[in-house]
Amino acid sequence: MRKGSTIVRKFIALSSSFRRAEEPGGATLTGPRPSGAAGTLTPGSTAPKLAGEGERMTGKAGSPGEPGQIGETAGEGRSDLVRSFVEIERAYEATLSGWIRAVDLRDHETEGHSRRVTELTVELARAFGLSGEALVNVRRGALLHDVGKMALPDRVLLKPGPLDAEERELVHRHPEFAREMLSGIDFLSPALPIPVAHHERWDGTGYPRGLAGEEIPFEARLFAVVDVWDALRFDRAYRAGWPAERVAEHLRAESGTAFEPRVVEAFLRLLVERGDLPG
């Protein structure tokens, strides 16, 4: 476990640099806080608001006929702040992409899995009415769903045969490793539900906490269905991918046991609409 623990420590160490990056102009940002909370500057939500304020203040400040120079100056300052947030968000996304690539490179068997499940999960979340920052957090959580596996030693993660009891117990801890790795990074805290809870089951027999029904975060309930679809649909080293109809039958059979029934129904409708499943 030594190698995996080192990876976790390195990841957690990144949180301090993220906190510094989240303090443009010396602003003090404490966290983790709920995304969008008062006093918290969050990429993806604050930048557009500031942009709107900058546009409002530039050229519209002051009463009709007045120069509005104060407004123009304030607008320029806010524009600079908006640019800073755009740069921060780009840095966030670049770092996020790098970690996803690292996960894929470590476990070639699941390469491409993170991108596929992210696309489908975002579409499914949108079908349930999620939008804006909520969708951003769903996307980030889906991309990072297996980041906790970075803490697993190669002898477990890459083992070609069945895992023994001790190894299975270690694998079942990867959601908690994800919590350790991500909870100290403010911009990723709202994305935690998927990495931490996507192995929970509707009937309460999942891991790591044995949550049941609506105790399971909604985002994780969505992702769990998508994750199993992709895992069964595509080839693995030990078996060929299943036909779409067979995977759909499996999801229906697990509806109400592993998965929330309405999520299964909505997901299968989405697959039909996409042409991934015969109608």
Secondary structure, 3 states (H helix, E strand, C coil): CHHHHHHHHHHHHHHHHHHHHCCHHHCCCCCCCCCCCCCCCCCCCHHHHHHHHHHHHCCCCCCCCCCCHHHHHHHHHHHHHHHHHHHHHHHHHHHHHHHHHHHHHHCHHHCCHHHHHHHHHHHHHHHCCCCHHHHHHHHHHHHCCCHHHHHCCHHHHCCCCCCCHHHHHHHCCHHHHHHHHHCCCHHHHHHCHHHHHCCCCCCCCCCCCCCCHHHCCHHHHHHHHHHHHHHHHCCECCECCCCHHHHHHHHHHHECCCECHHHHHHHHHHHHHHCCCCC
